[in-house]
Amino acid sequence: MEIVVGVDGSPAGLNAVGWAMAEAVVRRLPVRLVHVMPEWAYSMPETARHAEIGKWKRDSAGAVLEEAASRARAEEPGVEVVSQLMPGDPRSALLLVAERASLLVVGSHGLGGFRGLLLGSVALGVSGQAACPVVVVRTIPGPPKGEIVVGVDGSDLSAAALDLAFEEASLRGSTVRAMHAWIRLSAGPKDGEVPLIYDVKATAARNAEMLTATVAKWRTEYPGVPCVEQVVHDHPVDAIVDASASADLVVVGSRGRGTVRSLILGSVSHGVLHHAHSPVAVVPVPKK
């Protein structure tokens, strides 16, 4: 197994390299740096009419990989690093190479993206679709904060997220903050309607019981990992984003309860990816 990093010469891509190198140390895995370039330039023969354009693109791609490799060597010289140039669409190529990876790491934005967007097309395109967890890195975190935040809703996907969160916490010597957030159902009374009766305390107690029952398995499997359970009366995106400010990593499932089954990425994971203050790991749907 290995850690795959998508690089394109952007600052976000180099931040992804930095995060991946630190992760490679704790996981004792090699790192594969992957840059994807257009098929036409990759395969253009030297006898082609505009061969110099293809050569320029290939030289530029090689420079991107060399810059990423230099950053990787500077970060962790003891980690094995290989570089790979691939043709085609970046999302499809990264999904292909991620089939044999432990983690796929990408920056939040690449070159050529719209600067007004909070998340780039490649990061959004591979999250939830890769065979392995995808970690999206916006900036390199500062000193370790000692906490991994994981969103829990009782679904199979949140169980997969707990797997990764406890594994990461065990490797890093961190605490897991298992969060379940819920919001009061809104049903504004209209003419002739009876207002919705909603027992906030009872609902919070039921959610706390669900969270404790869900997390119990991982407390047993990882007795040395401290775990804080937190039930929050707030929108899940807002609650997890707030918690991410004091976390080294946020872990979410690609979709949870109530999400349309045909969607690859759920609204909560989508919102957290856009707004979190820390790197975010999106765990794929478990294979049946």
N, C-alpha and C positions, 0 to 999 in steps of 0.2 A: 504494500500500500504506500501511498505518497500523498502529499498535499499539492494540489494544482493551483497555480495563481495565473489569472488572466492579466496580461500587461499590454499597454498600448502607448506608453510614453507619457501619460498624463500624471500629474501629481497624485491623484487618487489611486492610480495603478501602482505607483511606487509605495504609497502608504500600505496598500494591500500586501506588497512584498515584505515590508517591514513587519507587519502583523503576522504574516505566514511564517517568517523565519523564527520568531519567538515561539510560535505554536509548534514548529518543527522540533525545537529543542525539547519541549516538555513531552511531546509525543514520540520522540526519537524516530522521526520519519524524514525521508528525503523530500526535496521540493522540486517541482517541475514548473518552470516558467514558460507560459504559452503566449505567443503573439500570433494573431490571425490577420492575414492580409488578403486583398482581393484575388480571386482565382485567376483573373486575366493577367495580372502582374506576376503572380507566382509562376505561371507556366509559360509566359511569353518567351519564345525562342530568340536567341541573339541575332538571328537573321531577319526578324520581323521589321516592318517598315519603321515603327517607332520603338525599336528595341531599347533605346536609351531611357525611355520613360519607365519601362518595366525594370530595367537595371536600377534606376534611381529609387523606385519603390522597394525593391529587394534590399538595396543598401540601407534605406531608411528603416526597414523592418529589422535588419541585423543590428542596427544601432540601438533600436528600442530594446532588443533582447540583451545587448551588451550593457546598456545602462542599468537594466533591471538586475542583471547578474552582478554587476559591480555593487549595487545597493545591497543585494543579498549577501555577498561576501563580506562587505563592511559590517553588516548587522551581526552575522553569525558565521565566522569563517570555518567552523567545524562541521557545518551541515552540508551534506551532499546536495548539489544543485545541478540540474540539467536544464537546457533551453530547447524549446521546440517551436519551429515556425510552421504554421498550418495555413492552407488556403480556404477561402469560403466565407461564410457568415460567422461573425464572432460567437453568436449565441449557439448556433448548431455545433460549431467546432468545440467549444468549451463543454457542451453537454456530452459530446462524444468522448472526449478524453477524461471527463469526470466519472465515467462508468467504472474506472478502475482506481478511483481516488478515495481517500478517507474524508477529505474536505476539498471544496472548491472555494477559493477566495478571490473576490473581485473588489475593485474600487467602486465607490458610489457613483462616480461620473467618469466618463472617458473623454478623449479628444473629439471635438466636433459635435458634442451634445449641446442642447440648448441650455444656456447658463441659468435661465430662470427656473428650470426644473429642479426638483429636489432629489430626483433619482434618475440615473441614466437608463437607457433602453437595454443595455447588456445586463446590468445588475437586475433589473426588473424581469428581463426575459429568461434568465437562468434560475432565479429564485423560485422554488416550488416545483421546478421541472427536472432538476438534476437528480441523478440516482443517489447522490450523497448530500449531506448538509451543505448549504451555501452560506458563506460568511461575507457580508457586505461591510466594507470598511470605508468610513468617511474620512476620518483623521486618525492618526496614531494616538492611542490613549496615553495619558501621562503616567505617573507612578501608579503601580497596582493599587486598586481600591479594595480588593479582597472579597468581591461579591459577584456572583452570577445570578442574574434575574431570569426567571422562566415563567412564562404564562401558562396557566393550568385551567382547563375548563371541563375536565373529566372525559374528554374524547380520546380515541386511540392516538390521535396526533399529539395531544398534550403529553401522553405517556411517552411517545418517542422523543418529545422535547425534553422531558425529565431525564431520559437516558443520557442525552448529550450534556445537559446541565450538570448532572451529578458527576459524570465522567470528567468534564472540564474542571469542576470544583476540586475533585480528587487529585487531578494532575497539578493544579495550581496551588493547592492548600487554601482554597477559598470557601466562603459560605454560600449556600444556595438560598436565594429568596424566592420561594414559590408563591406566585401571586394569582389570585382569582379576583377579577373585577366584574362588577355587575351594576346595571343602572335600573332605576325604577321605571317600570313600564308607563309610558305616557298615553293617556286616553282622555284628552280634554273633553269635558261634558258638552254635548250638543243638546239642542232642544229635544226633549223626550227621552234622553239617555240617562242612565244611572251612572254616576262617577265610579271609576274602578276602585275597589277597595284593595289596598296593598299593605300588608304587614311588613314593614321594613325590618324590624328586629327579628321576626321569625324567618324571613328570607335570608338575612345575614347569617343566622345560626345554621340554617340548612346548608348554605354555601360553605361555611366553615367546616361542617361535618364532612361534606364532599371532599374538600381540599385535604383534610387530615387523612381520610380513607384512601385517597388517591396517592398521596405522598408516602404512605406507610411502607410500601414495598421498597422504595429507594432508601428510606431511613435504615431499613434492615440490611440492604445490600451494601450500603456505604456508611457503616456506623461511625467512621471517623470524620465524616463531612457534616459540619453544622448546617442546620436547615431552619430557616425562619419562614413560618407560614403567615401570609397576609391576605386578608379579604378586604377589598376596597369597594366602597359604594361610589363608583365613578365609571365613566366609559373606559373599556379595556385599553384602547389606544392611549388615552390621556394618562391612565394610571401607570402603564408600562413605560411610556416615554418619560414621565416624571421620575420613575425609579431608575431609569437608565443613566441619569446624571451621576449616580453614585455606584455604577456597575462597570465591571471590566468587559462584560459581554451580556447581551440579552438573547435568550433563546425562545423562539416561537415556532409553532407548527405552521405549515403552509396554509392550512385552513382549519377552522374548528367547528363547533356545533352551530347549526343554523345557517351555515354558508351553503350557497347553491353548489351542488355536487359537481356541476360541469366546470366550475371555475378552478383554475390551477392555484391561484393565490387569493386567500380570503381577505376580507376588509381589515381585520385586525393586523395581520402580518403586513399587509400593504401599507397601512398607516404607520406602523412602527418602523418599517424600513425607511419611510420618508422623513420621520421626525426624531428618531432616537439619537441620543447624545453619545452613545457607545457603538462599537461594532455589533451587528445583529446576525445571528445564525438562524437560518430558516431550515427547518427539518422537513424532508419530503414525506409524502403519504406512504405509510408502511405498505409493503407488498403483501398481498393476501397469499 
